[in-house]
Amino acid sequence: MKVVAPFDGFIEQSKRVSSTCLINFDRNKYPVPASYANPRVSLHAYSDKIKLVTEGQQVAEHQRVFTPNHELPPRVIYQWQHYL
């Protein structure tokens, strides 16, 4: 069988956006544009980035943050443009 589409390897999770426009993933919080506060989005986790998708449209992309030492507190990543 011939593969016609390029391989797009990611792990998908459904996430609810908080009222503060953040989603939790791997102990960290990532922002989503304010117009998407409260509904569910699809999170696509790649090895180096995460993409947030809703209704087939990408609404945000962030570099994935790893915290190897679980004794450190989780990080909150902000993108001020999402709050305008």
N, C-alpha and C positions, 0 to 999 in steps of 0.2 A: 504494500500500500504506500502510495506517495503522499508525503506530508506537504501540504500547500501553504500552511501558515507557520511563521517562525515560532519557536518554543518560547513561551512567556511564563517562566517558572516562578510562581508565588504561592503563598499560603493565604487563603481568604478567610476572613472572620467578619461576622456581622457585629457592629458596634453601635451603641446609642450615643449620640452627641449630647454632652451635658449642657445645661443652661448657660454655662460660662464658655461654651464653644470649644470644648476639649474632649478628646477621646483618650481612654487608657489603653496602652499596649506595652507589654514587657516592662511593667513597673513605671513607665514614663507616660507623660501626657503630651499629646500633640494637638495643635489648633486646627480648627475647621472654620471656614468663613461664617460670619454671624448669621447669614441668611439660612444656614443649615442647622441652627441650634435646636436640640431636642429630638429630631427624627433619627432613624437608623441609617447608617451608611455601611458600605462594604469596604473593609480594610484589606488591601493587597500588600502583604509583607514580602519583600524581596530581601536578599542578603545585605543590600546597602541602602535601601530606601523603603518608604511606605507610601502607598497611594491610597487616597480616599475617594471612593466612587459612589455616586447615587444616580439612579435611573440611567445607567449606562454612560454617565458623564463624569470625568475626573474633576473633583472640586478642590483637591489639595495634594501636594506631594512634598515630602520631607525626607531629609537624610535620616536614616535609622540610627538611633542612639543606643549604644550598648553600655550597660553599667555592670562590669564584670564582678565587682565587689558588692555583694548584697548587703554589706554593712553600711554602705553609703545610701543616703536618701534618694528616692526616685527624682528624676529631673522633669521640669516643666519647660517645654519648648514653646516659645511665643513667636508669632509673626504678626506684627502690629497691623498690617494691611487687612487681616481677617476681621478686625474689629471696627473697620470704617463702614 
